[in-house]
Amino acid sequence: MNPQVQSEFEALVEKFTELLTGHSSPEMVEKIKMWSVYSHIHRSMPALTSHWNQAHPEGKAAIRELFEEVRSLNLELKERNKSTEQE
């Protein structure tokens, strides 16, 4: 892949991560990549994720924790933004 396109795409994912969670650390960016790919696969091929979840219960638990973390961070960010707007 073209290095410039790859760099621009990484910047896009980093900004998405920041807007979604309020954090853009390299670790959080990697978590959001995993979260995004799993979400897409689950929506487009639910039977595949169902099979994977059954075959890999430890992976399913880790993905569940990841989803809960992203949801929690997103809700916290929304609350902070809401508080800031009301001031």
Secondary structure per residue as TSV (DSSP state, phi and psi in degrees):
chain	resnum	aa	ss	phi	psi
A	1	M	-	360.0	146.9
A	2	N	-	-58.0	125.2
A	3	P	H	-58.4	-34.2
A	4	Q	H	-67.6	-43.1
A	5	V	H	-63.9	-42.1
A	6	Q	H	-62.1	-42.2
A	7	S	H	-64.5	-42.2
A	8	E	H	-66.2	-38.2
A	9	F	H	-66.5	-41.3
A	10	E	H	-59.3	-39.9
A	11	A	H	-64.2	-39.1
A	12	L	H	-62.3	-46.5
A	13	V	H	-65.0	-39.6
A	14	E	H	-62.4	-43.9
A	15	K	H	-66.0	-41.8
A	16	F	H	-58.1	-44.6
A	17	T	H	-59.8	-45.4
A	18	E	H	-63.2	-43.9
A	19	L	H	-69.9	-30.1
A	20	L	H	-80.9	-39.9
A	21	T	H	-118.4	-16.8
A	22	G	S	87.1	0.3
A	23	H	-	-129.9	145.9
A	24	S	-	-134.4	33.0
A	25	S	-	-66.4	155.7
A	26	P	H	-55.6	-37.4
A	27	E	H	-64.3	-42.5
A	28	M	H	-68.7	-37.0
A	29	V	H	-59.8	-43.8
A	30	E	H	-64.1	-39.5
A	31	K	H	-62.7	-41.7
A	32	I	H	-69.5	-33.6
A	33	K	H	-60.7	-47.4
A	34	M	H	-64.0	-44.3
A	35	W	H	-58.8	-45.1
A	36	S	H	-65.6	-45.6
A	37	V	H	-64.8	-45.6
A	38	Y	H	-61.5	-43.4
A	39	S	H	-58.7	-44.0
A	40	H	H	-64.9	-45.7
A	41	I	H	-62.7	-42.1
A	42	H	H	-61.9	-38.8
A	43	R	H	-74.5	-38.3
A	44	S	H	-89.2	-27.0
A	45	M	-	-141.5	68.8
A	46	P	H	-59.3	-31.8
A	47	A	H	-64.4	-35.5
A	48	L	H	-64.7	-46.6
A	49	T	H	-67.9	-34.2
A	50	S	H	-62.9	-45.7
A	51	H	H	-62.0	-45.7
A	52	W	H	-61.9	-43.5
A	53	N	H	-59.7	-39.9
A	54	Q	H	-69.8	-38.4
A	55	A	H	-77.6	-23.6
A	56	H	-	-133.3	71.5
A	57	P	H	-60.5	-32.4
A	58	E	H	-68.6	-36.0
A	59	G	H	-67.4	-40.2
A	60	K	H	-60.1	-43.5
A	61	A	H	-63.7	-40.4
A	62	A	H	-65.8	-41.2
A	63	I	H	-65.0	-40.8
A	64	R	H	-60.1	-44.4
A	65	E	H	-61.1	-41.1
A	66	L	H	-62.2	-45.4
A	67	F	H	-61.6	-41.1
A	68	E	H	-66.0	-39.2
A	69	E	H	-63.6	-47.0
A	70	V	H	-63.2	-43.4
A	71	R	H	-61.1	-46.0
A	72	S	H	-61.6	-47.1
A	73	L	H	-62.4	-39.3
A	74	N	H	-65.6	-43.2
A	75	L	H	-64.8	-40.6
A	76	E	H	-61.4	-43.0
A	77	L	H	-63.4	-43.3
A	78	K	H	-61.1	-41.5
A	79	E	H	-64.4	-42.6
A	80	R	H	-62.7	-43.5
A	81	N	H	-65.9	-37.6
A	82	K	H	-64.1	-43.9
A	83	S	H	-63.0	-41.4
A	84	T	H	-64.7	-39.8
A	85	E	H	-67.6	-32.3
A	86	Q	H	-78.0	-17.1
A	87	E	-	-78.4	360.0
